[in-house]
Structure formats: C-alpha cells, structure tokens
Amino acid sequence: MQRHHPETGHVRALCVELDGVLVRTDLFVEALLQLIKRNPLVTLLFPLWLWRGVAAFKHEVARRQPL
C-alpha cells in the first residue's frame, strides 16, 4: 500500500510483518515447505544459497515460490 504525504507529496510505503501477528505460521517456512513439496531436488541447491548468506537463501526461496 502506498500513500502520498499530504504536505510533501512523497510516496510512503506501508510494510507489515505478518509472521506471528496476522498469521500463526512463519511465511518463509510455509514457502520453503511448498517449494520442497513441488520440487524436492531443489534441496540440492540449499547449500549454495546458504553459502551466499541467509538473505540470499530467503530471496531464492521467495523467487521460486511466490505466496
């Protein structure tokens, strides 16, 4: 959701963390499990993604398994 500030006209984005607040599960874990269920061989790529860091790992999962 984006809103324009009334005085400056700048665009502001609203960001909400859903995990544990609006939903009872961790959306990353849900996406990861769905990705594994859809393509079990993708687990062979996990070490490569994790070697690049946790943020890269989460990015790759999100890229391959949209919510």
Rosetta blueprint (number, residue, H / E / L):
1 M L
2 Q E
3 R E
4 H E
5 H L
6 P L
7 E L
8 T L
9 G L
10 H L
11 V E
12 R E
13 A E
14 L L
15 C L
16 V L
17 E L
18 L L
19 D E
20 G L
21 V L
22 L L
23 V E
24 R L
25 T L
26 D L
27 L H
28 F H
29 V H
30 E H
31 A H
32 L H
33 L H
34 Q H
35 L H
36 I H
37 K H
38 R H
39 N L
40 P H
41 L H
42 V H
43 T H
44 L H
45 L H
46 F H
47 P H
48 L H
49 W H
50 L H
51 W H
52 R L
53 G L
54 V H
55 A H
56 A H
57 F H
58 K H
59 H H
60 E H
61 V H
62 A H
63 R H
64 R H
65 Q L
66 P L
67 L L
